[in-house]
Amino acid sequence: ASDRARITVRDILAASPRQLVPQCGYQCMSCCRVFPTLWSLKIHIQHSSQEGYSCKVYYRRLKALWEKEHKEQEAASPQG
């Protein structure tokens, strides 16, 4: 279960190609807050539940959907 909850910087960057906010930092796609560094965004996501909400749930669900889609694409692609 802890592996599913692990969200990497790569996962965060993959969440949106428009995530980089020019001259401001990185925006959380869940709560729309802007953070100066990718590291601070990752820390925010990991600890958002302490602030009364959880952006981690958004990213974890998004990652699960990507993994499911990737597996479906692999299954549908012809085996060479």
Secondary structure as UniProt FT lines:
FT   HELIX           2..5
FT   HELIX           9..15
FT   TURN            17..18
FT   STRAND          20..21
FT   TURN            22..24
FT   STRAND          25..27
FT   TURN            29..31
FT   STRAND          34..35
FT   HELIX           38..47
FT   HELIX           48..51
FT   HELIX           55..76
//
